[in-house]
Amino acid sequence: MARGLDGTRIAILATDGVERVELEQPRGALYGAGAASDLLSIHPGEIQARQFDLVSAGTFSVDRQVTDASVDEYDALLLPGGTVNPDTLRWNQDAVNFVKSFVATGKPVAAICHGPWTLVEADVVRGHRLTSWPSLRTDLRNAGAEVVDEEVVIDGQFTTSRSPADLPAFCAAIVEQFAGAGVSR
């Protein structure tokens, strides 16, 4: 397997309520391509994962709190979904500020399912073409995004997908986008 992301560090921002497969599968794809990742959250310890939002699906260990992380330490940002995860993140000013600052660097950002909710709160979607879980599309439109219903949408630094059903295409796209963005080594 090509390891086009050797030496890269990916920030994954999530909290309790994250959809397990939307964190686990992209993280695995990035790892398989050579990237290292840190799970950033708004609290230390572990975050509770979910399956289909309703079923408990174990935990993930938090590597760092978002308040202790700098956007300069990371080459790309991943925002997994699950309804509760991004809804909680968008109420946390430290998480929103991290996302806003990260987007300002021009580095690649990937979000799946409900993940773009945090991008909406950071006020960074205006003028961008994005997709998401259907219930977020009005929020994206109201925030100025062009919303489409496609498996994977790539617009500049943003890569977005609709749902866990899109994970195979999403994982392939983020590996390619993160590698093609000339992330620092």
C-alpha positions in Angstrom: 0.0 0.0 0.0 1.2 3.5 -0.8 1.9 5.5 2.2 1.3 9.0 0.9 0.7 10.5 4.3 3.9 9.4 6.0 4.9 12.0 8.5 1.6 13.8 8.7 -0.5 14.5 11.8 -4.2 14.7 11.6 -6.4 16.3 14.2 -9.7 14.5 14.8 -12.1 16.7 16.8 -14.9 14.8 18.5 -16.8 14.4 21.8 -19.4 12.2 23.4 -22.0 11.0 20.9 -19.6 10.5 18.0 -20.8 7.9 15.4 -18.2 5.2 15.9 -17.7 4.1 12.3 -17.3 7.8 11.2 -14.3 8.2 13.5 -12.9 4.7 13.3 -12.9 4.0 9.5 -11.5 7.3 8.4 -8.9 7.2 11.1 -7.9 3.7 10.0 -7.7 4.8 6.3 -5.4 7.7 7.3 -3.3 5.4 9.5 -3.0 2.9 6.6 -1.7 5.7 4.4 1.0 6.6 7.0 -0.6 9.4 9.0 -0.6 9.8 12.7 -3.7 11.2 14.4 -4.7 12.8 17.7 -8.2 12.6 19.0 -9.0 16.1 20.4 -12.0 16.7 22.6 -13.5 19.2 24.9 -12.8 17.0 28.0 -10.0 14.6 29.0 -10.3 10.8 29.4 -12.6 9.0 27.0 -15.5 9.9 24.8 -18.6 7.8 24.4 -19.2 6.5 20.9 -22.6 5.6 19.4 -24.0 3.5 16.6 -26.9 5.0 14.7 -27.0 7.7 17.5 -29.0 5.3 19.7 -26.9 2.4 20.6 -23.8 2.6 22.9 -20.7 1.6 20.9 -17.8 1.8 23.4 -15.4 4.6 24.0 -12.3 6.2 22.4 -9.4 7.6 24.5 -8.9 11.3 24.1 -5.3 12.2 23.2 -5.5 15.9 24.0 -8.0 18.5 25.0 -8.7 21.0 22.2 -7.7 23.8 24.5 -4.2 22.3 24.7 -3.8 21.9 20.9 -2.6 24.3 18.2 -3.7 24.3 14.6 0.0 24.6 13.7 0.7 21.1 15.0 -1.6 19.4 12.4 -1.7 19.0 8.7 -5.4 18.2 8.3 -8.6 18.1 10.3 -11.3 15.4 10.5 -14.8 16.1 11.8 -16.8 12.9 12.3 -20.5 13.0 12.8 -23.2 11.5 15.0 -25.9 13.9 16.0 -24.9 14.6 19.6 -21.1 15.0 18.9 -21.2 18.1 16.6 -24.2 19.5 18.4 -22.2 19.5 21.6 -19.0 20.8 19.8 -20.8 23.8 18.3 -21.8 25.0 21.8 -18.1 24.9 22.9 -16.3 28.1 22.0 -12.9 26.4 22.2 -13.9 23.8 19.7 -15.5 26.4 17.4 -12.4 28.6 17.6 -10.1 25.7 16.8 -12.2 24.8 13.7 -12.3 28.5 12.6 -8.6 28.9 13.1 -7.9 25.6 11.3 -9.9 26.6 8.3 -8.1 30.0 8.1 -4.8 28.1 7.5 -6.1 26.7 4.2 -5.2 23.2 5.3 -7.6 20.3 4.4 -10.7 19.7 6.4 -13.0 16.7 6.1 -16.4 16.3 7.6 -19.0 13.5 7.3 -22.7 13.2 8.1 -23.5 15.7 10.9 -19.8 16.8 11.1 -20.4 20.0 9.0 -22.5 21.4 11.8 -19.3 22.6 13.5 -18.3 24.2 10.3 -21.6 26.1 10.2 -21.1 27.4 13.8 -17.5 28.4 12.9 -19.0 30.5 10.0 -16.7 29.1 7.4 -19.0 27.5 4.8 -20.2 30.6 2.9 -19.5 30.2 -0.8 -18.5 26.5 -0.5 -20.1 23.5 -2.1 -20.8 20.9 0.6 -22.9 17.8 1.4 -24.1 16.4 4.7 -26.7 14.3 6.4 -30.1 15.6 5.0 -31.3 17.3 8.2 -28.3 19.7 8.2 -28.8 20.9 4.6 -31.0 23.8 5.6 -28.5 25.0 8.2 -25.7 24.8 5.5 -27.8 26.7 3.0 -28.7 29.4 5.6 -25.0 29.7 6.4 -24.3 30.4 2.7 -23.1 27.0 1.4 -24.1 25.5 -1.9 -25.6 22.2 -0.8 -25.6 19.1 -3.0 -26.7 15.5 -2.5 -23.6 13.6 -3.5 -21.5 10.7 -2.0 -18.4 12.9 -1.7 -18.0 16.6 -2.4 -14.6 18.2 -2.7 -14.4 22.0 -2.7 -11.0 23.6 -2.2 -9.9 22.6 1.3 -13.2 20.9 2.2 -14.1 17.2 1.7 -17.6 16.3 2.8 -19.8 13.2 2.7 -23.5 12.4 3.6 -23.5 9.3 5.8 -21.8 6.1 7.0 -23.0 4.5 3.7 -20.5 6.9 2.0 -17.5 5.9 4.1 -15.7 3.8 1.4 -15.7 6.8 -1.0 -15.1 9.3 1.8 -12.1 7.5 3.2 -10.5 7.2 -0.3 -11.2 10.9 -0.9 -9.7 12.2 2.3 -6.5 10.1 1.9 -6.1 11.5 -1.6 -7.0 15.1 -0.6 -4.8 15.2 2.4 -1.9 13.7 0.4 -2.5 16.1 -2.5 -2.7 19.2 -0.4 1.0 19.2 0.1 0.7 18.8 3.8 4.0 19.4 5.7 6.2 16.4 6.4 
